[in-house]
Amino acid sequence: MAKPTKHAGTICTILGIIALAGIVLGILRSSPLITILLLIPTAVYEVYRTEGESTRWASWVLLLVLIAEVFLVALGIRFDLAGFLGEEERYVAGYEVPIGDITVVGPAVMAVLSLILIARTRGRYTKWLAAIILVTSFAIVYAIDPTVFARWIRLALDQGLNLIR
């Protein structure tokens, strides 16, 4: 059954403003935790709004990854996943995802899941929420490590150009 949309536009706008505030505060204070915490309401509303089989699991996994990211960043857990696996990138759900420190892997997974949601969901509000999560995932990476962010941008541009060709 379709979720009510009477106030969905207003809710998505408010959640976008909250996420934007999280991005700005997180970057200004060099604290990815602020950005992550202020994204949680958007992820929760995404879980509520998604209804399809594949989109439902994607939104739930996204929320769980976001919660795990809170603990990793809050507790200062650092682990070089790229060194452990012996590779710089991993193919996930059709996308090459750069890996490195474990705190960067969470936002990478969230970005891929939000792309899945954008591609597979029919509802404009769930697409809107997924876009907020996608942009904020990039901001979280930037707050954690700007050099990894630069690699992400290069990779996204390369993959975008490959799609155009």
C-alpha positions in Angstrom: 0.0 0.0 0.0 1.3 3.4 -1.0 2.5 5.7 1.8 0.6 9.0 2.3 2.2 11.9 0.4 0.2 14.8 1.9 3.2 16.1 3.9 6.0 14.1 2.2 7.3 17.1 0.3 7.5 19.2 3.4 9.2 16.4 5.3 11.7 15.8 2.5 12.5 19.6 2.4 13.0 19.7 6.2 15.2 16.5 6.1 17.2 18.1 3.2 17.8 21.2 5.3 18.8 19.1 8.3 21.3 17.1 6.1 22.7 20.3 4.7 23.1 21.7 8.2 25.0 18.5 9.0 27.2 18.8 6.0 28.1 22.5 6.8 28.6 21.9 10.5 30.5 18.7 9.9 32.9 20.4 7.5 33.3 23.6 9.5 34.0 21.7 12.7 36.0 18.9 11.0 33.6 16.4 12.6 32.0 13.8 10.3 30.0 12.6 13.3 27.8 15.7 13.1 27.1 15.0 9.5 26.4 11.3 10.1 24.0 12.0 13.1 22.0 14.6 11.2 21.6 12.1 8.3 19.9 9.5 10.4 16.4 11.1 10.2 16.6 11.0 6.4 17.6 7.3 6.4 14.8 6.5 8.9 12.2 8.2 6.7 13.7 6.4 3.6 13.1 3.1 5.3 9.5 4.1 6.1 8.8 5.2 2.5 10.3 2.4 0.5 8.0 -0.4 -0.4 9.5 -2.5 -3.2 11.3 -5.8 -2.5 14.8 -4.7 -3.5 14.4 -1.1 -2.4 13.2 -2.1 1.0 16.3 -4.2 1.7 18.5 -1.4 0.3 17.1 1.2 2.6 17.3 -1.1 5.7 21.0 -2.0 4.9 21.7 1.7 4.3 20.3 2.6 7.8 22.3 -0.2 9.4 25.5 0.9 7.7 24.8 4.5 8.9 24.3 3.3 12.5 27.6 1.2 12.2 29.3 4.4 10.9 28.2 6.3 14.0 29.9 3.8 16.2 33.1 3.6 14.1 33.5 7.3 14.0 32.4 8.0 17.6 34.8 5.4 19.0 37.6 6.4 16.7 38.0 2.9 15.2 40.5 3.0 12.3 41.3 -0.1 10.2 43.0 -0.1 6.7 40.6 -2.4 4.8 42.4 -1.8 1.5 45.7 -3.0 3.0 43.9 -6.0 4.6 42.2 -7.0 1.4 45.2 -6.1 -0.8 43.2 -4.0 -3.2 42.2 -0.3 -3.6 38.8 -0.8 -5.1 36.0 -3.4 -4.9 33.2 -4.1 -7.3 29.9 -3.7 -5.4 26.4 -3.9 -7.1 27.7 -2.8 -10.5 30.0 0.0 -9.2 33.7 0.2 -8.5 33.9 1.4 -4.9 37.2 2.8 -3.6 38.1 1.2 -0.2 40.6 2.3 2.4 40.0 3.1 6.0 36.9 1.3 7.3 35.3 4.6 8.2 35.3 5.5 4.5 33.8 2.2 3.4 30.5 2.9 5.2 29.7 6.1 3.2 30.9 4.3 0.0 28.3 1.5 0.6 25.7 4.1 1.5 26.4 5.9 -1.8 26.0 2.7 -3.8 22.8 1.9 -2.0 21.4 5.3 -2.6 22.2 4.9 -6.3 20.3 1.6 -6.2 17.4 3.4 -4.6 17.4 6.2 -7.1 17.5 3.7 -10.0 14.9 1.2 -8.7 12.4 3.2 -6.7 9.3 4.6 -8.4 8.4 7.3 -5.8 9.7 10.8 -6.2 10.0 11.2 -2.5 12.1 8.1 -2.0 14.3 9.3 -4.9 14.6 12.7 -3.2 15.6 11.1 0.1 18.1 8.8 -1.7 19.6 11.9 -3.4 20.0 13.6 0.0 21.8 10.5 1.3 24.0 10.3 -1.8 25.2 13.9 -1.5 25.7 13.5 2.3 27.7 10.3 1.8 30.2 12.3 -0.3 30.3 15.0 2.4 31.0 12.4 5.1 33.9 11.1 3.1 35.2 14.6 2.6 35.0 15.3 6.4 36.8 12.0 7.1 39.5 12.3 4.4 39.5 14.9 1.7 42.1 12.9 -0.4 39.7 9.9 -0.6 37.0 12.4 -1.6 39.1 13.5 -4.5 39.6 9.9 -5.6 35.8 9.4 -5.4 35.2 12.4 -7.6 37.7 11.2 -10.2 36.2 7.7 -10.1 32.6 9.1 -10.4 33.6 11.2 -13.4 35.4 8.3 -15.1 32.3 6.0 -14.7 30.0 8.8 -15.8 32.0 9.4 -18.9 32.0 5.6 -19.6 28.2 5.6 -19.4 28.0 8.5 -21.8 30.3 6.8 -24.4 
